[in-house]
Amino acid sequence: MKKVLGLRPQDVVVLLKVVILDNASWRMVDLASELCLSQSEISESLHRTWYANLLSESKREVFRDALLEFLIHGVRYAFPQRPGAMTRGIPTAHSAPPLSLLIRSSSTVYVWPDADGTARGEAIEPLYPGVPKAARIDPLLYELLSLVDALRVGRAREANLAATELKRRIQRT
């Protein structure tokens, strides 16, 4: 196995997908297909997140409180993003549900660049290139990734709303 050097952006997506699957049975090949990653990338991601104490030793259970702490307090520093040029794409951050349903006053639209996208806005680089396709496959993942992007690029209001929504969706009630 390669030397563990730290988390990579796709690790956030893998963890969120495992959270969505909850205790359902899953295989690496299915994760790879749904997340548009290779099986080896999934395996390495599971190893890195286990090493970072975000995943159990069995690599099947996400430590939800630790994940939330990392997302709320660290993702904007570990994987920063600044809006780029205007482009066609898929809405993200406060421009996508669920925040777009809560915030009506913002005129700025953020999108993941995507030729099949339906919106025009400022480009936000997704955590990895396969994110737009993975988001089209899984609407719940799309919402979680949009909330994570609100933490990465949002102002205080958007980030606070995103943190509240992430807590509600990730923590077991």
Sequence and secondary structure as in RCSB ss.txt:
>XXXX:A:sequence
MKKVLGLRPQDVVVLLKVVILDNASWRMVDLASELCLSQSEISESLHRTWYANLLSESKREVFRDALLEFLIHGV
RYAFPQRPGAMTRGIPTAHSAPPLSLLIRSSSTVYVWPDADGTARGEAIEPLYPGVPKAARIDPLLYELLSLVDA
LRVGRAREANLAATELKRRIQRT
>XXXX:A:secstr
        HHHHHHHHHHHHHTTS   HHHHHHHHT  HHHHHHHHHHHHHTTSB TTSS B HHHHHHHHHHTH
HHHS     SEEEEEE GGGSTTHHHH  S    EEEE TT SEEEEE   SSTTHHHHHHH HHHHHHHHHHHH
HHH  HHHHHHHHHHHHHHHS  
